Amino acid sequence: MLEYVKTILKKVSFDLVLFEKELLKAIDTLMAKEIQTLKRWCYRTFGKKYQPILDRCFILVT
């Protein structure tokens, strides 16, 4: 499931609103360990472009 989520996030990364929507959906769906892995991957992959969104979405989980 985690790999699927990564694929979706890459595909929607062109759109700020869609990216946030899909990220929140992923956080809702995944287990805690997978969310931590996703968080690290997201900050490495999208940190420069979407840091405020990542901060906002992942603060709910931390």
PQR file of N, CA, C, O and H, with PARSE charges and radii, in Angstrom:
ATOM      1  N   MET A   1       0.813  -1.192   0.000 -0.4000 1.5000
ATOM      2  CA  MET A   1       0.000   0.000   0.000 -0.0000 2.0000
ATOM      3  C   MET A   1       0.864   1.266   0.000  0.5500 1.7000
ATOM      4  O   MET A   1       0.530   2.259  -0.647 -0.5500 1.4000
ATOM      5  N   LEU A   2       1.965   1.214   0.727 -0.4000 1.5000
ATOM      6  CA  LEU A   2       2.847   2.377   0.813 -0.0000 2.0000
ATOM      7  C   LEU A   2       3.411   2.748  -0.552  0.5500 1.7000
ATOM      8  O   LEU A   2       3.485   3.928  -0.893 -0.5500 1.4000
ATOM      9  H   LEU A   2       2.236   0.407   1.253  0.4000 1.0000
ATOM     10  N   GLU A   3       3.801   1.771  -1.316 -0.4000 1.5000
ATOM     11  CA  GLU A   3       4.343   2.053  -2.657 -0.0000 2.0000
ATOM     12  C   GLU A   3       3.270   2.660  -3.563  0.5500 1.7000
ATOM     13  O   GLU A   3       3.556   3.535  -4.380 -0.5500 1.4000
ATOM     14  H   GLU A   3       3.741   0.812  -1.038  0.4000 1.0000
ATOM     15  N   TYR A   4       2.063   2.196  -3.410 -0.4000 1.5000
ATOM     16  CA  TYR A   4       0.940   2.748  -4.177 -0.0000 2.0000
ATOM     17  C   TYR A   4       0.738   4.228  -3.826  0.5500 1.7000
ATOM     18  O   TYR A   4       0.556   5.063  -4.711 -0.5500 1.4000
ATOM     19  H   TYR A   4       1.830   1.485  -2.746  0.4000 1.0000
ATOM     20  N   VAL A   5       0.773   4.538  -2.542 -0.4000 1.5000
ATOM     21  CA  VAL A   5       0.609   5.919  -2.083 -0.0000 2.0000
ATOM     22  C   VAL A   5       1.716   6.801  -2.655  0.5500 1.7000
ATOM     23  O   VAL A   5       1.455   7.917  -3.106 -0.5500 1.4000
ATOM     24  H   VAL A   5       0.922   3.859  -1.822  0.4000 1.0000
ATOM     25  N   LYS A   6       2.930   6.310  -2.636 -0.4000 1.5000
ATOM     26  CA  LYS A   6       4.058   7.078  -3.191 -0.0000 2.0000
ATOM     27  C   LYS A   6       3.829   7.370  -4.668  0.5500 1.7000
ATOM     28  O   LYS A   6       4.083   8.482  -5.132 -0.5500 1.4000
ATOM     29  H   LYS A   6       3.142   5.404  -2.270  0.4000 1.0000
ATOM     30  N   THR A   7       3.356   6.388  -5.396 -0.4000 1.5000
ATOM     31  CA  THR A   7       3.076   6.563  -6.822 -0.0000 2.0000
ATOM     32  C   THR A   7       2.017   7.638  -7.038  0.5500 1.7000
ATOM     33  O   THR A   7       2.170   8.502  -7.901 -0.5500 1.4000
ATOM     34  H   THR A   7       3.149   5.484  -5.019  0.4000 1.0000
ATOM     35  N   ILE A   8       0.961   7.583  -6.266 -0.4000 1.5000
ATOM     36  CA  ILE A   8      -0.113   8.568  -6.385 -0.0000 2.0000
ATOM     37  C   ILE A   8       0.414   9.964  -6.076  0.5500 1.7000
ATOM     38  O   ILE A   8       0.135  10.908  -6.815 -0.5500 1.4000
ATOM     39  H   ILE A   8       0.837   6.881  -5.565  0.4000 1.0000
ATOM     40  N   LEU A   9       1.166  10.102  -5.001 -0.4000 1.5000
ATOM     41  CA  LEU A   9       1.684  11.418  -4.623 -0.0000 2.0000
ATOM     42  C   LEU A   9       2.607  11.990  -5.699  0.5500 1.7000
ATOM     43  O   LEU A   9       2.579  13.190  -5.969 -0.5500 1.4000
ATOM     44  H   LEU A   9       1.392   9.335  -4.400  0.4000 1.0000
ATOM     45  N   LYS A  10       3.412  11.145  -6.303 -0.4000 1.5000
ATOM     46  CA  LYS A  10       4.270  11.619  -7.410 -0.0000 2.0000
ATOM     47  C   LYS A  10       3.418  12.126  -8.567  0.5500 1.7000
ATOM     48  O   LYS A  10       3.721  13.155  -9.173 -0.5500 1.4000
ATOM     49  H   LYS A  10       3.435  10.169  -6.083  0.4000 1.0000
ATOM     50  N   LYS A  11       2.347  11.391  -8.867 -0.4000 1.5000
ATOM     51  CA  LYS A  11       1.504  11.756 -10.015 -0.0000 2.0000
ATOM     52  C   LYS A  11       0.705  13.031  -9.792  0.5500 1.7000
ATOM     53  O   LYS A  11       0.406  13.743 -10.751 -0.5500 1.4000
ATOM     54  H   LYS A  11       2.101  10.556  -8.376  0.4000 1.0000
ATOM     55  N   VAL A  12       0.353  13.333  -8.551 -0.4000 1.5000
ATOM     56  CA  VAL A  12      -0.450  14.534  -8.284 -0.0000 2.0000
ATOM     57  C   VAL A  12       0.388  15.697  -7.764  0.5500 1.7000
ATOM     58  O   VAL A  12      -0.159  16.733  -7.386 -0.5500 1.4000
ATOM     59  H   VAL A  12       0.596  12.755  -7.772  0.4000 1.0000
ATOM     60  N   SER A  13       1.686  15.540  -7.742 -0.4000 1.5000
ATOM     61  CA  SER A  13       2.553  16.565  -7.153 -0.0000 2.0000
ATOM     62  C   SER A  13       2.564  17.879  -7.936  0.5500 1.7000
ATOM     63  O   SER A  13       3.124  18.870  -7.470 -0.5500 1.4000
ATOM     64  H   SER A  13       2.131  14.698  -8.049  0.4000 1.0000
ATOM     65  N   PHE A  14       1.961  17.894  -9.098 -0.4000 1.5000
ATOM     66  CA  PHE A  14       1.883  19.127  -9.890 -0.0000 2.0000
ATOM     67  C   PHE A  14       0.841  20.090  -9.326  0.5500 1.7000
ATOM     68  O   PHE A  14       0.865  21.279  -9.642 -0.5500 1.4000
ATOM     69  H   PHE A  14       1.506  17.088  -9.477  0.4000 1.0000
ATOM     70  N   ASP A  15      -0.080  19.585  -8.487 -0.4000 1.5000
ATOM     71  CA  ASP A  15      -1.194  20.387  -7.984 -0.0000 2.0000
ATOM     72  C   ASP A  15      -1.178  20.408  -6.457  0.5500 1.7000
ATOM     73  O   ASP A  15      -1.308  19.368  -5.812 -0.5500 1.4000
ATOM     74  H   ASP A  15      -0.099  18.618  -8.230  0.4000 1.0000
ATOM     75  N   LEU A  16      -1.021  21.582  -5.898 -0.4000 1.5000
ATOM     76  CA  LEU A  16      -0.926  21.782  -4.451 -0.0000 2.0000
ATOM     77  C   LEU A  16      -2.125  21.209  -3.696  0.5500 1.7000
ATOM     78  O   LEU A  16      -1.947  20.482  -2.718 -0.5500 1.4000
ATOM     79  H   LEU A  16      -0.916  22.427  -6.422  0.4000 1.0000
ATOM     80  N   VAL A  17      -3.316  21.521  -4.129 -0.4000 1.5000
ATOM     81  CA  VAL A  17      -4.542  21.096  -3.437 -0.0000 2.0000
ATOM     82  C   VAL A  17      -4.725  19.585  -3.529  0.5500 1.7000
ATOM     83  O   VAL A  17      -5.037  18.930  -2.535 -0.5500 1.4000
ATOM     84  H   VAL A  17      -3.460  22.112  -4.924  0.4000 1.0000
ATOM     85  N   LEU A  18      -4.532  19.045  -4.706 -0.4000 1.5000
ATOM     86  CA  LEU A  18      -4.671  17.602  -4.909 -0.0000 2.0000
ATOM     87  C   LEU A  18      -3.620  16.827  -4.116  0.5500 1.7000
ATOM     88  O   LEU A  18      -3.909  15.772  -3.552 -0.5500 1.4000
ATOM     89  H   LEU A  18      -4.278  19.577  -5.514  0.4000 1.0000
ATOM     90  N   PHE A  19      -2.413  17.354  -4.081 -0.4000 1.5000
ATOM     91  CA  PHE A  19      -1.341  16.717  -3.320 -0.0000 2.0000
ATOM     92  C   PHE A  19      -1.720  16.622  -1.841  0.5500 1.7000
ATOM     93  O   PHE A  19      -1.580  15.567  -1.222 -0.5500 1.4000
ATOM     94  H   PHE A  19      -2.178  18.212  -4.539  0.4000 1.0000
ATOM     95  N   GLU A  20      -2.195  17.722  -1.288 -0.4000 1.5000
ATOM     96  CA  GLU A  20      -2.570  17.729   0.126 -0.0000 2.0000
ATOM     97  C   GLU A  20      -3.726  16.761   0.389  0.5500 1.7000
ATOM     98  O   GLU A  20      -3.720  16.038   1.386 -0.5500 1.4000
ATOM     99  H   GLU A  20      -2.309  18.579  -1.790  0.4000 1.0000
ATOM    100  N   LYS A  21      -4.696  16.751  -0.487 -0.4000 1.5000
ATOM    101  CA  LYS A  21      -5.850  15.857  -0.340 -0.0000 2.0000
ATOM    102  C   LYS A  21      -5.415  14.395  -0.329  0.5500 1.7000
ATOM    103  O   LYS A  21      -5.852  13.619   0.521 -0.5500 1.4000
ATOM    104  H   LYS A  21      -4.701  17.338  -1.297  0.4000 1.0000
ATOM    105  N   GLU A  22      -4.562  14.025  -1.264 -0.4000 1.5000
ATOM    106  CA  GLU A  22      -4.084  12.639  -1.350 -0.0000 2.0000
ATOM    107  C   GLU A  22      -3.190  12.278  -0.175  0.5500 1.7000
ATOM    108  O   GLU A  22      -3.220  11.144   0.305 -0.5500 1.4000
ATOM    109  H   GLU A  22      -4.207  14.655  -1.955  0.4000 1.0000
ATOM    110  N   LEU A  23      -2.396  13.231   0.291 -0.4000 1.5000
ATOM    111  CA  LEU A  23      -1.537  12.970   1.447 -0.0000 2.0000
ATOM    112  C   LEU A  23      -2.377  12.721   2.695  0.5500 1.7000
ATOM    113  O   LEU A  23      -2.096  11.795   3.456 -0.5500 1.4000
ATOM    114  H   LEU A  23      -2.371  14.152  -0.098  0.4000 1.0000
ATOM    115  N   LEU A  24      -3.391  13.528   2.908 -0.4000 1.5000
ATOM    116  CA  LEU A  24      -4.266  13.322   4.060 -0.0000 2.0000
ATOM    117  C   LEU A  24      -4.991  11.982   3.978  0.5500 1.7000
ATOM    118  O   LEU A  24      -5.156  11.291   4.984 -0.5500 1.4000
ATOM    119  H   LEU A  24      -3.619  14.280   2.290  0.4000 1.0000
ATOM    120  N   LYS A  25      -5.414  11.628   2.788 -0.4000 1.5000
ATOM    121  CA  LYS A  25      -6.082  10.337   2.595 -0.0000 2.0000
ATOM    122  C   LYS A  25      -5.113   9.188   2.920  0.5500 1.7000
ATOM    123  O   LYS A  25      -5.498   8.199   3.544 -0.5500 1.4000
ATOM    124  H   LYS A  25      -5.280  12.189   1.971  0.4000 1.0000
ATOM    125  N   ALA A  26      -3.874   9.333   2.497 -0.4000 1.5000
ATOM    126  CA  ALA A  26      -2.865   8.302   2.762 -0.0000 2.0000
ATOM    127  C   ALA A  26      -2.607   8.169   4.262  0.5500 1.7000
ATOM    128  O   ALA A  26      -2.517   7.058   4.784 -0.5500 1.4000
ATOM    129  H   ALA A  26      -3.561  10.137   1.991  0.4000 1.0000
ATOM    130  N   ILE A  27      -2.489   9.297   4.946 -0.4000 1.5000
ATOM    131  CA  ILE A  27      -2.239   9.277   6.389 -0.0000 2.0000
ATOM    132  C   ILE A  27      -3.397   8.602   7.115  0.5500 1.7000
ATOM    133  O   ILE A  27      -3.185   7.904   8.106 -0.5500 1.4000
ATOM    134  H   ILE A  27      -2.561  10.199   4.521  0.4000 1.0000
ATOM    135  N   ASP A  28      -4.596   8.802   6.637 -0.4000 1.5000
ATOM    136  CA  ASP A  28      -5.781   8.169   7.209 -0.0000 2.0000
ATOM    137  C   ASP A  28      -5.776   6.656   7.010  0.5500 1.7000
ATOM    138  O   ASP A  28      -6.279   5.914   7.854 -0.5500 1.4000
ATOM    139  H   ASP A  28      -4.768   9.369   5.832  0.4000 1.0000
ATOM    140  N   THR A  29      -5.210   6.204   5.902 -0.4000 1.5000
ATOM    141  CA  THR A  29      -5.285   4.806   5.500 -0.0000 2.0000
ATOM    142  C   THR A  29      -4.151   3.947   6.060  0.5500 1.7000
ATOM    143  O   THR A  29      -4.371   2.791   6.424 -0.5500 1.4000
ATOM    144  H   THR A  29      -4.801   6.807   5.217  0.4000 1.0000
ATOM    145  N   LEU A  30      -2.959   4.498   6.130 -0.4000 1.5000
ATOM    146  CA  LEU A  30      -1.780   3.712   6.486 -0.0000 2.0000
ATOM    147  C   LEU A  30      -1.659   3.466   7.981  0.5500 1.7000
ATOM    148  O   LEU A  30      -2.260   4.164   8.798 -0.5500 1.4000
ATOM    149  H   LEU A  30      -2.781   5.436   5.835  0.4000 1.0000
ATOM    150  N   MET A  31      -0.864   2.452   8.318 -0.4000 1.5000
ATOM    151  CA  MET A  31      -0.569   2.156   9.717 -0.0000 2.0000
ATOM    152  C   MET A  31       0.548   3.089  10.194  0.5500 1.7000
ATOM    153  O   MET A  31       1.248   3.696   9.384 -0.5500 1.4000
ATOM    154  H   MET A  31      -0.375   1.884   7.655  0.4000 1.0000
ATOM    155  N   ALA A  32       0.707   3.195  11.510 -0.4000 1.5000
ATOM    156  CA  ALA A  32       1.647   4.147  12.115 -0.0000 2.0000
ATOM    157  C   ALA A  32       3.072   4.005  11.579  0.5500 1.7000
ATOM    158  O   ALA A  32       3.717   5.007  11.271 -0.5500 1.4000
ATOM    159  H   ALA A  32       0.138   2.702  12.168  0.4000 1.0000
ATOM    160  N   LYS A  33       3.561   2.790  11.468 -0.4000 1.5000
ATOM    161  CA  LYS A  33       4.934   2.573  10.985 -0.0000 2.0000
ATOM    162  C   LYS A  33       5.066   3.030   9.530  0.5500 1.7000
ATOM    163  O   LYS A  33       6.070   3.634   9.153 -0.5500 1.4000
ATOM    164  H   LYS A  33       3.037   1.976  11.718  0.4000 1.0000
ATOM    165  N   GLU A  34       4.059   2.743   8.726 -0.4000 1.5000
ATOM    166  CA  GLU A  34       4.077   3.161   7.321 -0.0000 2.0000
ATOM    167  C   GLU A  34       4.018   4.685   7.205  0.5500 1.7000
ATOM    168  O   GLU A  34       4.633   5.267   6.310 -0.5500 1.4000
ATOM    169  H   GLU A  34       3.243   2.253   9.032  0.4000 1.0000
ATOM    170  N   ILE A  35       3.283   5.324   8.102 -0.4000 1.5000
ATOM    171  CA  ILE A  35       3.174   6.787   8.076 -0.0000 2.0000
ATOM    172  C   ILE A  35       4.537   7.413   8.353  0.5500 1.7000
ATOM    173  O   ILE A  35       4.906   8.399   7.715 -0.5500 1.4000
ATOM    174  H   ILE A  35       2.784   4.851   8.829  0.4000 1.0000
ATOM    175  N   GLN A  36       5.279   6.854   9.289 -0.4000 1.5000
ATOM    176  CA  GLN A  36       6.613   7.393   9.590 -0.0000 2.0000
ATOM    177  C   GLN A  36       7.547   7.233   8.386  0.5500 1.7000
ATOM    178  O   GLN A  36       8.342   8.125   8.089 -0.5500 1.4000
ATOM    179  H   GLN A  36       4.978   6.053   9.807  0.4000 1.0000
ATOM    180  N   THR A  37       7.447   6.106   7.704 -0.4000 1.5000
ATOM    181  CA  THR A  37       8.242   5.889   6.494 -0.0000 2.0000
ATOM    182  C   THR A  37       7.821   6.862   5.406  0.5500 1.7000
ATOM    183  O   THR A  37       8.667   7.437   4.721 -0.5500 1.4000
ATOM    184  H   THR A  37       6.802   5.382   7.945  0.4000 1.0000
ATOM    185  N   LEU A  38       6.522   7.048   5.246 -0.4000 1.5000
ATOM    186  CA  LEU A  38       5.991   7.996   4.261 -0.0000 2.0000
ATOM    187  C   LEU A  38       6.454   9.413   4.579  0.5500 1.7000
ATOM    188  O   LEU A  38       6.820  10.166   3.677 -0.5500 1.4000
ATOM    189  H   LEU A  38       5.835   6.581   5.802  0.4000 1.0000
ATOM    190  N   LYS A  39       6.439   9.771   5.841 -0.4000 1.5000
ATOM    191  CA  LYS A  39       6.859  11.114   6.260 -0.0000 2.0000
ATOM    192  C   LYS A  39       8.306  11.380   5.843  0.5500 1.7000
ATOM    193  O   LYS A  39       8.602  12.420   5.255 -0.5500 1.4000
ATOM    194  H   LYS A  39       6.142   9.159   6.574  0.4000 1.0000
ATOM    195  N   ARG A  40       9.196  10.452   6.143 -0.4000 1.5000
ATOM    196  CA  ARG A  40      10.607  10.618   5.757 -0.0000 2.0000
ATOM    197  C   ARG A  40      10.743  10.741   4.240  0.5500 1.7000
ATOM    198  O   ARG A  40      11.477  11.598   3.746 -0.5500 1.4000
ATOM    199  H   ARG A  40       8.956   9.607   6.621  0.4000 1.0000
ATOM    200  N   TRP A  41      10.039   9.889   3.510 -0.4000 1.5000
ATOM    201  CA  TRP A  41      10.104   9.906   2.054 -0.0000 2.0000
ATOM    202  C   TRP A  41       9.555  11.225   1.498  0.5500 1.7000
ATOM    203  O   TRP A  41      10.146  11.805   0.587 -0.5500 1.4000
ATOM    204  H   TRP A  41       9.443   9.193   3.911  0.4000 1.0000
ATOM    205  N   CYS A  42       8.446  11.691   2.032 -0.4000 1.5000
ATOM    206  CA  CYS A  42       7.835  12.933   1.557 -0.0000 2.0000
ATOM    207  C   CYS A  42       8.759  14.126   1.765  0.5500 1.7000
ATOM    208  O   CYS A  42       8.906  14.961   0.872 -0.5500 1.4000
ATOM    209  H   CYS A  42       7.966  11.219   2.772  0.4000 1.0000
ATOM    210  N   TYR A  43       9.377  14.211   2.930 -0.4000 1.5000
ATOM    211  CA  TYR A  43      10.276  15.338   3.176 -0.0000 2.0000
ATOM    212  C   TYR A  43      11.504  15.280   2.272  0.5500 1.7000
ATOM    213  O   TYR A  43      12.001  16.317   1.832 -0.5500 1.4000
ATOM    214  H   TYR A  43       9.258  13.533   3.655  0.4000 1.0000
ATOM    215  N   ARG A  44      11.997  14.069   1.992 -0.4000 1.5000
ATOM    216  CA  ARG A  44      13.136  13.936   1.066 -0.0000 2.0000
ATOM    217  C   ARG A  44      12.724  14.285  -0.355  0.5500 1.7000
ATOM    218  O   ARG A  44      13.466  14.957  -1.072 -0.5500 1.4000
ATOM    219  H   ARG A  44      11.593  13.226   2.349  0.4000 1.0000
ATOM    220  N   THR A  45      11.552  13.837  -0.765 -0.4000 1.5000
ATOM    221  CA  THR A  45      11.125  13.976  -2.144 -0.0000 2.0000
ATOM    222  C   THR A  45      10.476  15.320  -2.444  0.5500 1.7000
ATOM    223  O   THR A  45      10.734  15.907  -3.494 -0.5500 1.4000
ATOM    224  H   THR A  45      10.949  13.291  -0.183  0.4000 1.0000
ATOM    225  N   PHE A  46       9.640  15.813  -1.541 -0.4000 1.5000
ATOM    226  CA  PHE A  46       8.855  17.024  -1.806 -0.0000 2.0000
ATOM    227  C   PHE A  46       9.127  18.163  -0.826  0.5500 1.7000
ATOM    228  O   PHE A  46       8.442  19.185  -0.873 -0.5500 1.4000
ATOM    229  H   PHE A  46       9.431  15.336  -0.688  0.4000 1.0000
ATOM    230  N   GLY A  47      10.101  18.009   0.050 -0.4000 1.5000
ATOM    231  CA  GLY A  47      10.355  18.979   1.108 -0.0000 2.0000
ATOM    232  C   GLY A  47      10.576  20.403   0.633  0.5500 1.7000
ATOM    233  O   GLY A  47      10.089  21.348   1.254 -0.5500 1.4000
ATOM    234  H   GLY A  47      10.657  17.179   0.088  0.4000 1.0000
ATOM    235  N   LYS A  48      11.301  20.564  -0.452 -0.4000 1.5000
ATOM    236  CA  LYS A  48      11.585  21.920  -0.944 -0.0000 2.0000
ATOM    237  C   LYS A  48      10.339  22.588  -1.508  0.5500 1.7000
ATOM    238  O   LYS A  48      10.147  23.794  -1.356 -0.5500 1.4000
ATOM    239  H   LYS A  48      11.697  19.797  -0.957  0.4000 1.0000
ATOM    240  N   LYS A  49       9.508  21.809  -2.146 -0.4000 1.5000
ATOM    241  CA  LYS A  49       8.345  22.364  -2.839 -0.0000 2.0000
ATOM    242  C   LYS A  49       7.125  22.500  -1.926  0.5500 1.7000
ATOM    243  O   LYS A  49       6.388  23.481  -2.014 -0.5500 1.4000
ATOM    244  H   LYS A  49       9.663  20.829  -2.269  0.4000 1.0000
ATOM    245  N   TYR A  50       6.914  21.520  -1.055 -0.4000 1.5000
ATOM    246  CA  TYR A  50       5.667  21.448  -0.289 -0.0000 2.0000
ATOM    247  C   TYR A  50       5.871  21.379   1.227  0.5500 1.7000
ATOM    248  O   TYR A  50       5.042  20.794   1.924 -0.5500 1.4000
ATOM    249  H   TYR A  50       7.513  20.723  -0.984  0.4000 1.0000
ATOM    250  N   GLN A  51       6.932  21.950   1.745 -0.4000 1.5000
ATOM    251  CA  GLN A  51       7.188  21.849   3.182 -0.0000 2.0000
ATOM    252  C   GLN A  51       6.031  22.336   4.052  0.5500 1.7000
ATOM    253  O   GLN A  51       5.700  21.659   5.026 -0.5500 1.4000
ATOM    254  H   GLN A  51       7.606  22.426   1.179  0.4000 1.0000
ATOM    255  N   PRO A  52       5.397  23.474   3.754 -0.5600 1.5000
ATOM    256  CA  PRO A  52       4.269  23.894   4.609  0.2800 2.0000
ATOM    257  C   PRO A  52       3.126  22.878   4.637  0.5500 1.7000
ATOM    258  O   PRO A  52       2.508  22.661   5.680 -0.5500 1.4000
ATOM    259  N   ILE A  53       2.852  22.264   3.503 -0.4000 1.5000
ATOM    260  CA  ILE A  53       1.794  21.246   3.454 -0.0000 2.0000
ATOM    261  C   ILE A  53       2.208  20.020   4.260  0.5500 1.7000
ATOM    262  O   ILE A  53       1.411  19.475   5.023 -0.5500 1.4000
ATOM    263  H   ILE A  53       3.354  22.440   2.656  0.4000 1.0000
ATOM    264  N   LEU A  54       3.440  19.594   4.091 -0.4000 1.5000
ATOM    265  CA  LEU A  54       3.918  18.429   4.825 -0.0000 2.0000
ATOM    266  C   LEU A  54       3.881  18.688   6.329  0.5500 1.7000
ATOM    267  O   LEU A  54       3.458  17.832   7.106 -0.5500 1.4000
ATOM    268  H   LEU A  54       4.088  20.036   3.471  0.4000 1.0000
ATOM    269  N   ASP A  55       4.329  19.878   6.730 -0.4000 1.5000
ATOM    270  CA  ASP A  55       4.289  20.227   8.154 -0.0000 2.0000
ATOM    271  C   ASP A  55       2.858  20.176   8.676  0.5500 1.7000
ATOM    272  O   ASP A  55       2.599  19.615   9.741 -0.5500 1.4000
ATOM    273  H   ASP A  55       4.673  20.573   6.099  0.4000 1.0000
ATOM    274  N   ARG A  56       1.948  20.753   7.939 -0.4000 1.5000
ATOM    275  CA  ARG A  56       0.540  20.822   8.357 -0.0000 2.0000
ATOM    276  C   ARG A  56      -0.090  19.420   8.438  0.5500 1.7000
ATOM    277  O   ARG A  56      -0.819  19.122   9.385 -0.5500 1.4000
ATOM    278  H   ARG A  56       2.158  21.209   7.074  0.4000 1.0000
ATOM    279  N   CYS A  57       0.186  18.581   7.467 -0.4000 1.5000
ATOM    280  CA  CYS A  57      -0.422  17.243   7.440 -0.0000 2.0000
ATOM    281  C   CYS A  57       0.187  16.304   8.474  0.5500 1.7000
ATOM    282  O   CYS A  57      -0.531  15.549   9.129 -0.5500 1.4000
ATOM    283  H   CYS A  57       0.778  18.823   6.698  0.4000 1.0000
ATOM    284  N   PHE A  58       1.515  16.348   8.622 -0.4000 1.5000
ATOM    285  CA  PHE A  58       2.162  15.398   9.507 -0.0000 2.0000
ATOM    286  C   PHE A  58       2.147  15.830  10.970  0.5500 1.7000
ATOM    287  O   PHE A  58       2.425  15.011  11.847 -0.5500 1.4000
ATOM    288  H   PHE A  58       2.098  16.961   8.090  0.4000 1.0000
ATOM    289  N   ILE A  59       1.830  17.093  11.260 -0.4000 1.5000
ATOM    290  CA  ILE A  59       1.745  17.518  12.657 -0.0000 2.0000
ATOM    291  C   ILE A  59       0.607  16.798  13.368  0.5500 1.7000
ATOM    292  O   ILE A  59       0.648  16.612  14.585 -0.5500 1.4000
ATOM    293  H   ILE A  59       1.604  17.758  10.548  0.4000 1.0000
ATOM    294  N   LEU A  60      -0.397  16.397  12.616 -0.4000 1.5000
ATOM    295  CA  LEU A  60      -1.532  15.691  13.193 -0.0000 2.0000
ATOM    296  C   LEU A  60      -1.143  14.285  13.662  0.5500 1.7000
ATOM    297  O   LEU A  60      -1.793  13.718  14.541 -0.5500 1.4000
ATOM    298  H   LEU A  60      -0.430  16.548  11.628  0.4000 1.0000
ATOM    299  N   VAL A  61      -0.098  13.736  13.081 -0.4000 1.5000
ATOM    300  CA  VAL A  61       0.287  12.359  13.369 -0.0000 2.0000
ATOM    301  C   VAL A  61       1.384  12.277  14.405  0.5500 1.7000
ATOM    302  O   VAL A  61       1.507  11.258  15.085 -0.5500 1.4000
ATOM    303  H   VAL A  61       0.429  14.196  12.367  0.4000 1.0000
ATOM    304  N   THR A  62       2.160  13.286  14.541 -0.4000 1.5000
ATOM    305  CA  THR A  62       3.340  13.235  15.402 -0.0000 2.0000
ATOM    306  C   THR A  62       3.009  13.382  16.854  0.5500 1.7000
ATOM    307  O   THR A  62       3.906  13.357  17.698 -0.5500 1.4000
ATOM    308  H   THR A  62       2.060  14.114  13.989  0.4000 1.0000
TER
END
